[in-house]
Amino acid sequence: MSSRPPSSAMPVGPVTSTAPAWQGLALASLGAVAFSGKAIIVKLAYRHGVDAVTLIMLRMVFALPLFLALAWWAGRGKPRLGGRDRLAILGLGFCGYYLSSMLDFAGLAYISASFERLILYLNPTLVLLLGWLLFKRRVGGRQLLALAISYGGVLLVFGQELKLQKGEHTALGALLVLGSAISYAVYLLYSGEWVKRIGALRLTGQATAVACVLCIAQFLLLRPLSGLAELAPPVWWLSVLNAVACTFAPVVMVMLAIERLGATLTAQTGMIGPMSTLLMGALLLDEPFTPWVLAGTALVLSGVWLLSRR
């Protein structure tokens, strides 16, 4: 499963909880930071010579039992799913979690964690663009301004990446992560009907389980099992941390935050995600913390904020 900002979380209805607002804000903030930590963990694991196919398989192996349990818990007492529902879950799991995760992990081999998080944070704008292209949905002037601001910020950081990385494979990495964001945006566009029919948590659990199985099968087809014995110990514990703390836990936290705050406020709180990636990247990965990167981040967040105010 691809880790996304809370603005990309499943559509959920209005606030239904009477819990104090600070609980929702805390959950949304922790979820955003935990989601952002995924890129940091992946970059740390790459230092030990592991490839994307193996790394994502390990993440999914440890996450699979958790999401199966989530799907079972969310489906208690509800009707069995029909054949059409199951086909939809297969398609959404492939597009929204398997394909987007593979492209994301592959792209992280070539670009910084901070730049990856900014590209993924374009997700709301990609949903807007795809809605216009596929469903002819009207796009207003304020939305166009938000798009221009967000993409201007990404181009600014991309220019810095080209300069700092000497341009080597930076464009490829950016395209792979952009492909990940587009794949997940397609998932969001088509998941609305199924969220209403199946339920957000149940759909998330089952679609993610599909992606886990696909990632494991991909590894078995492309890599020998004997290679696992050669992995450095940090790769294993980093994968466990990624599966639990940066995959399963933030999904649950964001869902609980939406229940307490509503989707809009949760999305706005989640804007601390890219900033936390920027700080963690500088502290843990020695990634550059330049004024240009900071300015690009501010532009992307401003564009997403304009969209969320709509």
Secondary structure by P-SEA (a helix, b strand, c coil): ccccccccccccccccccccaaaaaaaaaaaaaaaaaaaaaaaaaaaacccaaaaaaaaaaaaaaaaaaaaaaaacccccccaaaaaaaaaaaacccaaaaaaaaaaaacccaaaaaaaaaaaaaaaaaaaaacccccccaaaaaaaaaaaaaaaaaaaaaaaaacccaaaaaaaaaaaaaaaaaaaaaaaaaaaaaccaaaaaaaaaaaaaaaaaaaaaacccccccccccaaaaaaaaaaacccccaaaaaaaaaaacccaaaaaaaacaaaaaaaaaaaacccccccaaaaaaaaaaaaaaaaaaac
